[in-house]
Amino acid sequence: MSVSVEPTTVEAAEVPVEGPAEALRPHAEGAFAGELAALAAQDDRPRPARWKLSPWAVATYLLGGTLPDGTVITPKYVGPRRIVEVAVTTLATDRALLLLGVPGTAKTWVSEHLAAAVSGDSTLLVQGTAGTPEEAIRYGWNYAQLLAHGPSRDALVPSPVMRAMAEGMTARVEELTRIPADVQDTLITILSEKTLPIPELGQEVQAVRGFNLIATANDRDRGVNDLSSALRRRFNTVVLPLPESVEAEVDIVSRRVDQIGRSLELPAVPDGVDEIRRVVTVFRELRDGVTADGRTKLKSPSGTLSTAEAISVVTNGLALAAHFGDGVLRAGDVAAGILGAVVRDPAADRVIWQEYLEAVVRERDGWMDFYRACREVSA
């Protein structure tokens, strides 16, 4: 016996798309509602069942472009187009999508925007942790109702995945490899049979057309809770790479810092692309273990030094420049943030950082102000 899960069975199911006017970080479908509406209005290509946009329009939403009426779609992801096309195409099949990559490669960002473009709702989310219970993926119970009346439909509390199955939408599971292996495997039946049994009621929820699932995983978490071969086969894996070049990473950092700065209402500062390029260069060289010219080998610190961390360093630097500086982003505004990102292990990483400062930064033309600022905060 199958059973449908109506939104009215979930408390506060009528979630407004755009969220509160003062939301610090609106969901993608709210923050970019205008772009999504413009794409939907001009999208005349075939759409899979219950998709808000066609696969072509979803890819355009993520990668950016200009529509026939002149509407500019801002890029949400800067990277190889084929990666986005494969990810979108996967969601149009019966295979789930696994976004894999090192920390800071925009897995969560891409996951959110894919769900927003496909289903118009990115909030059907399960956050994976070591303590994520099986109920977070399957369903739970309202214990007051359960004790008063026993197992019943009214006592059932559907998970985000169950709701996505019943409504033909896209569910998201973040940090899948952080979830205990036995809990991970509850997804096997869902992804293979497209069915979620409810043995307590002798019922089941069958996924309707439009349902799919996006999971993210950090490839540095190998050995934490590796996916079973049975579960891995249910996913099409797309690896999100680090930015190919300095300029590509500078572009990504600049775009995100601008968006974050506007959302936080930070005072506007003049173009800080030179300092952004410095931060990105430092992170890339230490991450790769070699200077940009390939002449000097370097030791890599224990941290990931990801693009996301570079965004954080620059955003903090902008706040310092705006509130405590002269309004211009300078080396001293980003130095402390870089030190905090690089030196995670106070013993080993500090030695690596000092060697990099003396052997590379000190000798680089035009970087003396940066060297002095880093020496000052490192003292």
C-alpha positions, 0 to 999 in steps of 0.5 A: 500500500502506498501513501502520499505525504501532503505538505499539510502534514508537516508543521510550517510546511508553507515556507515562503520562497524568499524568506524574511526580508532581513535574512542574512543569507537568503536561499538561492531561489529567493536571492536570484528570483528575478533571474529564475523568473526571466529564464522560466519566461523565455525557456521554450525547451522541453522540461522533465516532469515537475522541473521549473526549467529545462536542462539548458536553462538550469545550466545557463542559470549556473554558468551565466549568460545573456538572454534574448531580451537582454537579461543578464544571468550572473554566473553561479559557478565558474568552471568547466561547462561540461561538468555542469552539463553532466550534473544537470543531465544526471538529475534528469535521469533516475540516477542520483548525483554525487558532487565530490571534491576537496573542501572549498570547491563549491559543492554545497553552492552548486548543490543549492543552486541546482535544487533551486533551478530544478525544483524552485526549492533548495531547502529539502536538506539533510545535513550530514554529521557523525550524529545524523540519525536514520530518521533524518533520511527516512522519517521520524515520529511525533512522540506525543501523537505516538504515545496517545494514539499509536503509529498513525499517519498523523504521528509520522514526521516526514524527512526532507527526502520523504517530502521530496519523493512525495512531491517530485522535488530535489532533495539534498544530502550534505557531507554524505561521508560524514554520516554513519555507514548504516545510516547512509545505506538507508538511501539504497532502497530509496535510490534503487527502488524509488520507494521508502517503506513504512513498516510500522503502518504497513505502507510505503511512499513511492517517489513521483516523477521529478524526484532526485537527490544531490549528495556532496562529499569531501574527498579528504574524508576517505576512511571516515565513513566510506560509501558502500559499493552498493550505495556508490553504484546508485550515484553518478559522481561528478568531481568539482575541481579546484580553479584551473588558473589564478585569474579564474580563482581571482574572478570567483573570489571577487564575485563572491566577496562582492555578493557577501559584502552587499548582503552584509551592507559593508561600506563600499571600498575601491577595487581590491583586485590586487590584494585578492590576487595576492591572497589567491597566489599565496593560497595556490602556491602553498596548496600546490607545494611550488611557486607560480613560476615553478622554480621553488618547491614549498612545503604545504601546510595542514590546512586546505587553503581552499577558494572558500577560505580565500573568500573569507580572508578577503571579506574580513579584510574588506570589513577591516578596511571599511571600518578601521582603515582608510577604505582601501583594501591593503596588505595589512587588512588581509595579513591576519586572515591569511595567517589564521588560514595557513597556520592551523598546526601551531608547531609545523604550520608556523615553520612552513609559513615563516619559510615561505615568507622569507624565501618567497614573499620577501624576494618578490618584487612589489610584495614588500608591504605584504611581507612587512604586514605578515611579519607584523602579525606573525611576530 
